[in-house]
Amino acid sequence: MSNLFKTIVVDAPWMERGGGRIPRGAQRHYGLLDKAAIIRTTTQCEHWDDIATDAHLYLWVTNNHLPDGLEVMSALGFKYITNVCWHKDRIGLGQYFRGQHELCLFGTRGKGYNVRTDDKTISTVISARRTQHSRKPDEFYTMVERRSEGPYLDMFGRHVRDGWTVWGDEVTEDELPGAPARDVIGAPI
């Protein structure tokens, strides 16, 4: 098995600000990045050169940054294929409409590669409960592991997950006792 990452999840902190005098959006939780900074930070990650020539990318994007997400995917060298929708158990904030879903763009680099399983029942819709701000549901990671091969890299990750290398400034080594230092890397966000 190659040590190169064949599957990458990117959950970047999009420049998503809530309206009004009281901060209600993502800026209450962490620093935000614009499109250029997301590209720059992602490609400057110490693991970026360890991505396989043929790879899968799952790129989370907020609804109003969908066009930017497609540009980021292209700038990272991946071709857009389809998307996955996370249908949440309750509505959230919004300007014209109150959001109850989040999109994850799926793309391939190089030839991509054959999917991991012949299981044709994997849906593009994940219905799962919302928990902590911006934390993606376990059902998403289960789907990724069923569909795409490892090694796995979670960029801008917030929580340690067995079998994944996590790169993000919100992850601490004490989340997974005995985790090797190489599995938890701090990102300069």
C-alpha positions in Angstrom: 0.0 0.0 0.0 1.3 3.4 -0.9 1.8 6.0 1.8 0.4 8.7 -0.5 -3.1 10.0 0.5 -5.7 8.7 -1.9 -8.7 10.5 -0.3 -8.7 14.1 1.1 -11.5 15.8 3.0 -11.3 19.6 3.1 -13.6 21.5 5.5 -12.1 25.0 5.2 -13.4 27.9 7.3 -15.2 29.8 4.5 -15.6 33.6 5.0 -19.1 33.1 6.3 -20.3 36.0 8.5 -23.7 36.3 10.1 -25.6 39.6 9.7 -26.4 42.1 12.4 -24.5 43.7 15.2 -24.2 40.5 17.2 -21.9 37.9 15.5 -24.0 34.8 14.7 -22.0 33.1 12.1 -18.8 31.0 11.9 -16.6 34.0 13.0 -17.8 33.3 16.5 -16.1 30.0 16.5 -12.8 30.3 14.5 -10.8 32.5 12.1 -12.2 32.7 8.5 -10.4 32.4 5.2 -11.3 33.8 1.8 -11.1 31.8 -1.4 -7.4 32.7 -2.1 -6.4 32.0 1.5 -8.1 28.6 1.4 -6.2 27.7 -1.7 -2.9 29.0 -0.3 -3.3 27.4 3.1 -4.3 24.0 1.6 -1.5 23.8 -0.9 1.1 24.9 1.8 0.1 22.1 4.1 3.1 19.9 4.8 1.0 16.9 3.4 0.0 18.5 0.1 2.9 16.9 -1.7 1.9 13.5 -0.2 -1.3 13.3 -2.2 -1.5 10.5 -4.8 -1.6 11.4 -8.5 -5.0 9.6 -8.7 -7.1 10.8 -5.8 -10.5 11.7 -4.5 -11.4 15.0 -2.9 -14.4 15.8 -0.7 -14.7 19.6 -0.4 -17.3 21.1 2.0 -18.7 24.4 0.9 -21.3 26.7 2.3 -24.3 27.4 0.0 -23.4 31.0 -0.8 -19.8 30.0 -1.6 -20.7 27.2 -4.1 -19.1 29.0 -7.1 -16.0 29.7 -5.0 -15.9 26.0 -4.0 -15.8 24.9 -7.6 -13.0 27.3 -8.3 -11.0 26.1 -5.2 -11.5 22.5 -6.4 -10.1 23.4 -9.8 -7.2 25.3 -8.4 -6.3 22.3 -6.2 -6.1 20.2 -9.4 -9.3 18.3 -9.0 -12.2 17.8 -11.5 -15.7 18.3 -10.2 -17.8 15.1 -10.5 -20.9 15.4 -8.2 -21.9 16.5 -4.7 -23.2 15.1 -1.5 -25.9 16.8 0.5 -26.0 16.6 4.3 -29.7 17.0 5.3 -29.7 18.3 8.9 -32.4 17.5 11.5 -33.3 21.2 12.0 -33.0 24.5 10.2 -30.2 27.0 10.9 -29.4 30.5 10.0 -29.9 32.1 6.6 -30.6 35.3 4.8 -33.2 34.6 2.1 -33.9 31.1 3.2 -33.1 29.3 6.5 -30.5 26.5 5.7 -31.1 22.9 6.6 -28.5 21.3 4.4 -24.8 21.6 3.6 -23.0 20.5 0.4 -19.8 18.6 -0.1 -18.3 18.7 -3.6 -16.7 15.5 -4.8 -13.9 15.6 -7.4 -11.1 13.5 -8.8 -7.5 14.1 -9.6 -5.6 12.3 -12.4 -7.6 9.2 -13.4 -9.3 9.2 -10.0 -9.5 5.5 -9.2 -12.1 2.8 -9.1 -14.3 3.1 -6.1 -13.7 0.9 -3.1 -16.9 -1.1 -3.2 -19.4 -2.4 -5.7 -22.2 -1.3 -3.3 -24.4 0.9 -5.5 -26.7 1.8 -2.6 -24.5 4.7 -1.3 -26.7 7.8 -1.6 -25.7 11.4 -2.3 -27.9 12.4 0.7 -26.9 12.0 4.3 -29.6 12.6 6.9 -27.9 13.2 10.2 -28.3 15.3 13.3 -26.5 18.6 13.8 -24.1 18.6 16.8 -21.2 21.0 17.4 -20.7 24.0 15.1 -19.3 22.8 11.8 -18.7 19.2 13.0 -19.5 16.9 10.2 -21.6 13.8 11.0 -19.9 10.4 11.5 -22.2 9.1 8.7 -20.3 11.2 6.3 -16.9 9.7 7.2 -18.5 6.2 7.1 -19.7 7.0 3.5 -16.2 8.2 2.5 -14.6 5.1 3.9 -17.1 2.8 2.1 -16.6 4.7 -1.2 -13.0 5.8 -1.3 -9.7 4.2 -0.5 -7.1 5.3 2.1 -4.8 6.6 3.3 -7.1 9.4 4.3 -6.3 13.1 5.0 -8.8 15.4 6.8 -7.7 19.0 6.2 -8.9 21.7 8.5 -10.1 18.8 10.7 -11.6 19.4 14.1 -11.5 16.0 15.6 -9.3 12.9 15.5 -10.6 9.9 13.7 -9.1 6.4 13.7 -7.3 5.6 10.5 -7.1 9.3 9.3 -4.4 11.9 9.4 -5.9 15.1 10.7 -4.5 18.5 9.9 -6.1 21.4 11.7 -5.6 23.9 14.5 -8.6 22.8 16.6 -7.4 19.2 17.1 -5.4 18.2 20.1 -3.4 15.0 20.6 -5.2 14.3 23.9 -8.4 13.6 21.9 -7.1 10.2 21.1 -4.9 8.8 23.8 -1.7 7.3 22.4 -2.1 9.0 19.0 1.2 9.4 17.2 2.2 13.0 16.7 2.2 12.6 13.0 -1.6 11.9 13.0 -2.4 15.3 14.5 -0.9 18.3 12.8 -1.6 21.9 13.6 -2.6 24.2 10.7 -1.7 27.9 10.6 -5.2 29.3 10.3 
